[in-house]
Amino acid sequence: MGLETASGMSAPDPKHAVRATRSAGRKMRSLLLDAASRLFKERGLSGTSISDIAAAADAFPSQITYYFRTKEALFVEAASRDMLYLARATEQAALNAHTPRDYTHALAETVTATDTVAFFAEALTLTRRRQDLAPLVERTIERLHSEGARAYAGQVERHGWRSLRAPEESSRRFWAIAIGVIVEGFAMGRGSEEMCRELLRALGEQATSTSTSANDGTRLRLVGDHSTSSSTDGETST
């Protein structure tokens, strides 16, 4: 119930007004990140202006500086958010795999099918010159590692596979190799299928199948995955 005014009319609930403002703010941030992600991937950081992003999101340039301060900060947050979205998609793609080989291929095919990892690698490079942006990238990487390790451990336990490395080590190794293979692949003009094959080759064995229902000859070469527990709209926290 709202507070009553002297005229007997109910005044707006201050708490409701705060919630509405926060909800509108989250929606605007999400719209700006969506527009920025698309434009940055198409044109790059230097080829995209704050005005371009504002126009694409039907917003004002001042709203970008209000929520993100600088174009570079928006770039890093957009790339980090996209990386967490990719992690979620990768986990979903491998969810129904019953053998290490199927699991491996589902992860590898998903992670090499988009330019998200290359986009994130650009954010990694940017933080070398902008150390104030490094904490967001660090938090994103830690989420990839921790959630990847948890998801991988769950699959190993669920199917009875014998992991050749600890889940945390597997997850960290996977992302290090995946980023390297994909960045090199984009630089060399390789397609997703070629990058996928190279990723599988570079990872080597990760686990063997001990389940009687699985083929004893199969091998899990990939790594843990990522059930990204993101915020309501999937954005990273700043």
Stockholm file with secondary structure:
# STOCKHOLM 1.0

chainA/1-238         MGLETASGMSAPDPKHAVRATRSAGRKMRSLLLDAASRLFKERGLSGTSISDIAAAADAFPSQITYYFRTKEALFVEAASRDMLYLARATEQAALNAHTPRDYTHALAETVTATDTVAFFAEALTLTRRRQDLAPLVERTIERLHSEGARAYAGQVERHGWRSLRAPEESSRRFWAIAIGVIVEGFAMGRGSEEMCRELLRALGEQATSTSTSANDGTRLRLVGDHSTSSSTDGETST
#=GR chainA/1-238 SS CCEECTTSCEECCHHHHHHHHHHHHHHHHHHHHHHHHHHHHHHTTTTCCHHHHHHHTTCCHHHHHHHHSSHHHHHHHHHHHHHHHHHHHHHHHHTTCCSHHHHHHHHHHHHTSSSHHHHHHHHHHHHHHCGGGHHHHHHHHHHHHHHHHHHHHHHHHHHTEEESSCHHHHHHHHHHHHHHHHHHHHHHTCCHHHHHHHHHHHHCCCEEECCTTSCTTCEECSCCCCCCCCCTTCCCCC
#=GC SS_cons         CCEECTTSCEECCHHHHHHHHHHHHHHHHHHHHHHHHHHHHHHTTTTCCHHHHHHHTTCCHHHHHHHHSSHHHHHHHHHHHHHHHHHHHHHHHHTTCCSHHHHHHHHHHHHTSSSHHHHHHHHHHHHHHCGGGHHHHHHHHHHHHHHHHHHHHHHHHHHTEEESSCHHHHHHHHHHHHHHHHHHHHHHTCCHHHHHHHHHHHHCCCEEECCTTSCTTCEECSCCCCCCCCCTTCCCCC
//
